[in-house]
Amino acid sequence: MLKQVTFSIAFHAFLGFLWLLYNNHILGIANSVKHVFFVGGLIIILGNFLFWVFFRNISPIKEYKFTHPVSLSGIVSILIVVAIHLFVVDLV
C-alpha cells in the first residue's frame, strides 16, 4: 500500500508538472492568434481535453474509487504542484 501511494504521488506530481508545461505552451500558441479570440479559446479547450484523455488512459486512478488513499494522494499531489506553480513560481 505504501509503495502504491508513493508511486501515485510521484507519478501524479510529474503529470501535474507536465500539464503546467503543456498548458503554458498551449497558452503561448493561443496568444499568438491575436485577432481571432475564439480560435485561441478553442485551442486551449481542445488542448486541455486532449491532455485529460491522455491522463485518464495512463493514470492508475481509474482502478480505484475516488475515496481510495492512492487516488486521493494522486489528486492532492497534482493540486499541490499546481498551487506551488501558481502561488510561488508565477509570483517570483
Salt bridges, closest charged atoms under 4 A:
ASP90 OD1 - HIS85 NE2 3.57
